[in-house]
Amino acid sequence: IAARSPDSTAAVKRLLDATYCEADDRRKLHLETALQRRLLGGWNQLASAARGLGAPPLLQPSFAARSDEWLAEADAEAEAEVRAMLDGGEVEVRGDEVSEACA
């Protein structure tokens, strides 16, 4: 995982967290599409493509640090976990909203 794009790793985690208990396939695909659009054209996507296409190591750009948009989601998730611990329950983060986790 550490050798992959930090942005794509964050997007996969976000998708899994948001859709783990989701039964609506349409919502899952919509979220996956939105996350992919955020990834396309970024520096880390370029670096990942260069590695995937077999560019020599000397010509492969290194990954940039995780972008701020993913950090904001991580902060929201951490805040939701703290609230859940204080309330004695579990929560699932979906974008900007917080809902109860599936049973």
C-alpha positions as CSV (number, residue, x, y, z in Angstrom):
1,I,0.0,0.0,0.0
2,A,2.9,2.4,0.8
3,A,4.2,2.1,-2.8
4,R,0.9,3.4,-4.2
5,S,-0.5,6.9,-4.7
6,P,-1.5,8.4,-1.3
7,D,-4.5,10.0,-2.9
8,S,-5.8,6.8,-4.5
9,T,-5.2,5.0,-1.2
10,A,-7.3,7.6,0.6
11,A,-10.0,7.4,-2.1
12,V,-10.2,3.6,-1.8
13,K,-10.5,3.9,2.0
14,R,-13.2,6.6,1.6
15,L,-15.1,4.4,-0.8
16,L,-14.9,1.4,1.4
17,D,-15.9,3.3,4.5
18,A,-18.9,5.0,2.8
19,T,-20.2,1.9,1.0
20,Y,-19.4,-1.0,3.4
21,C,-23.0,-1.3,4.6
22,E,-24.7,0.4,1.6
23,A,-27.2,-1.7,-0.2
24,D,-27.9,0.7,-3.0
25,D,-25.5,-0.1,-5.9
26,R,-26.4,3.1,-7.7
27,R,-25.2,5.2,-4.8
28,K,-22.0,3.1,-4.6
29,L,-21.3,3.7,-8.3
30,H,-22.1,7.4,-8.1
31,L,-19.6,7.8,-5.2
32,E,-16.9,5.8,-7.0
33,T,-17.3,7.9,-10.1
34,A,-17.0,11.1,-8.0
35,L,-13.9,9.9,-6.3
36,Q,-12.3,8.8,-9.6
37,R,-12.9,12.3,-11.1
38,R,-11.2,13.9,-8.1
39,L,-8.1,11.6,-8.7
40,L,-7.8,12.0,-12.5
41,G,-5.3,14.5,-13.8
42,G,-3.5,15.0,-10.5
43,W,0.2,14.7,-9.9
44,N,-0.1,11.4,-8.1
45,Q,-2.2,9.9,-10.9
46,L,0.6,10.9,-13.4
47,A,3.3,9.3,-11.2
48,S,1.2,6.1,-10.8
49,A,0.6,5.9,-14.6
50,A,4.3,6.3,-15.3
51,R,5.1,3.4,-13.0
52,G,2.3,1.3,-14.5
53,L,3.5,1.9,-18.0
54,G,7.0,0.7,-17.0
55,A,8.9,3.9,-17.2
56,P,12.5,3.5,-16.0
57,P,12.9,4.3,-12.3
58,L,15.0,7.4,-13.2
59,L,12.1,8.9,-15.2
60,Q,9.4,8.0,-12.7
61,P,8.1,11.0,-10.7
62,S,7.8,10.5,-7.0
63,F,4.4,10.8,-5.3
64,A,3.4,14.0,-3.7
65,A,2.0,14.2,-0.2
66,R,-1.7,13.5,0.2
67,S,-3.6,16.5,-1.0
68,D,-5.5,18.7,1.4
69,E,-9.0,17.5,0.2
70,W,-8.2,14.0,1.5
71,L,-6.8,15.4,4.8
72,A,-10.1,17.3,5.4
73,E,-12.0,14.0,5.1
74,A,-9.5,12.3,7.5
75,D,-10.1,15.1,10.0
76,A,-13.9,14.7,9.7
77,E,-13.6,10.9,10.2
78,A,-11.4,11.3,13.3
79,E,-13.9,13.8,14.8
80,A,-16.8,11.4,14.1
81,E,-14.9,8.6,15.8
82,V,-14.2,10.7,18.9
83,R,-17.9,11.8,19.1
84,A,-18.9,8.1,18.8
85,M,-16.6,7.1,21.6
86,L,-18.0,9.9,23.8
87,D,-21.6,8.9,23.0
88,G,-20.8,5.1,23.4
89,G,-21.8,4.2,19.8
90,E,-20.2,3.7,16.4
91,V,-20.6,5.9,13.4
92,E,-20.0,5.8,9.7
93,V,-18.8,8.9,7.8
94,R,-20.4,9.7,4.5
95,G,-19.0,12.9,3.0
96,D,-19.9,15.7,5.3
97,E,-22.7,13.8,7.0
98,V,-22.4,11.3,9.9
99,S,-24.8,8.4,10.1
100,E,-25.0,5.4,12.4
101,A,-23.0,2.4,11.3
102,C,-24.7,-0.7,10.0
103,A,-25.5,-3.5,12.5
